[in-house]
């Protein structure tokens, strides 16, 4: 079964064929659509030739349906979307910095870090040992 990806705000479907579709804006106000690889841990992207993604640059991501900002308030370097795989729901967080390969896959019971840069934001997902019984 294919994974489905959703906006956490409007619950709109973000997966189109073999990509996750989001809109993005750079700090220089360059705007465009971005197609992300839906396979977690694969960081390939596709954009129109007029919208270039530059490594190290930070982007604000938006839902292409409701236009809500998907960057987290508590840490704007992380973008949040939802994923449904089989019968389980996950929160997916990924870096808003181009070229930074880090993803977090979070369910009710586990937190999975993916990518060579995933330790950069680990502190936002660490759960104290005494609180793990509530997961």
Secondary structure, DSSP 4 states (H G I P E B T S, - for coil): ---EEE-TTT--B-EETTEEEEEEEETT--EEEEEEESSTT---EEE-TTS---TT-BEEEE-TTT--B-B-SS-TTEEEEEEEETTEEEEEEEESBTT---EEEE-SS-EEEESTTGGGGGGGT---GGGGGG-
